[in-house]
């Protein structure tokens, strides 16, 4: 694992970043879905639906949902394809517990499993046919190692779906978006949850995150093929798909 990693606008020792990220998501866990609404201006449900459409999930897929959070992606898949095999993986115990409780409350018990682990420490081989990763790649301590471990966990023919925020290309739109994420979002976080620091990190992490073009190159270097990406309307979110061939 790399010794240093981007943490918002700072560069930290990777172990320290892992702890800081863990603490942030432990802090926002109970308000995580509200945080998504604030970060996305309420659009994340539409983005996640497009994410599902692009994944073209099949009934015989074996799915791992990485950085599962409160389980939105996994639950959306389970609602559409009954009894599909899904593993929810998250480094944060608080998040994973909320995810587990949500799936149980919705009656999704069969074929659901839960794992607490950083993706950098995840060592499964040739097990999954679909890996989903929504709004979590920015928080990896080592992007290359994380993507490589996901690649190893996929069966030949399997695919990885990634969705995350991006900075708008248009300078005016970028300035407006940063005005919102820098000034409005942290204040809302403080008002709603008493936690301005965590929301400021989430804002800063978008600024230092790699571009969609850089991500495509990195995925190719790791070994993924047939990589393609789509910028969603609004120009603040991208989706990537790559295959293990």
Beta strands, then each sheet from edge to edge (+ up, - down):
strand 1: 4-7
strand 2: 10-13
strand 3: 62-66
strand 4: 85-90
strand 5: 112-116
strand 6: 128-134
strand 7: 154-165
strand 8: 225-231
strand 9: 237-243
sheet 1: 1+ 2-
sheet 2: 5+ 4+ 3+ 6+ 7+ 9- 8+
end
